[in-house]
Amino acid sequence: MSDRGGAGEGGSLLLARGVRLERVTLGWNVVGVIVLGWSALAARSVALAGFGLDSLIEIGASTVVLWELAATGVERQRRALRFIGVAFVALSAYIAVQSTVVLASGYHAAHSITGIVWTGATAVVMFVLAAAKSSTGRALDNPVLQTEGRVTFVDGLLASAVLVGLMLNVMVGAWWADPLAGYVIVFYGTKEALSIFRP
């Protein structure tokens, strides 16, 4: 890693921006875990439950990045990236099992207007945050912030996929769209884990 965007005021401002972006992400996802947990239980939705777990991973990732930004060091970065990668593996495995069980049993999730509103808002917020993290991470030459920016982008993609599944369920009664949205989470979670662990 380089000198975090250079010495002096410019580097300090970039570092402060990175910290602010992570704090916003952290706060949004803390609220999201509560909203999604309640919505998933009410609707018995595997997609909402999976997205809630993804929000928990995002909370962990943001916490790790805030920890990493507080000090320099290659080994510190490696540990931060490994934590994010392991969390994605665990998420993918859990949602793969859940989605398969739901499809095999033919379980119909109930409608969730709260879930629709929250996932729609989350998609917009996460895409904006991801773009800002990516540009700030590049300017700082910080691979952990850039990786977490990709995690945030994936969070936006997942929110979009879950939103589509929820809307199909509401509009045309496509109950299978809910667990299929779960498989989208599995795909992107696995992809991100591989990108982290691949040499």
Secondary structure, 3 states (H helix, E strand, C coil): CCCCCCCCHHHHHHHHHHHHHHHHHHHHHHHHHHHHHHHHHHHCCHHHHHHHHHHHHHHHHHHHHHHHHCCCCHHHHHHHHHHHHHHHHHHHHHHHHHHHHHHHHCCCCCCCHHHHHHHHHHHHHHHHHHHHHHHHHHHHCCHHHHHHHHHHHHHHHHHHHHHHHHHHHHHHCCCCHHHHHHHHHHHHHHHHHHHHHCC
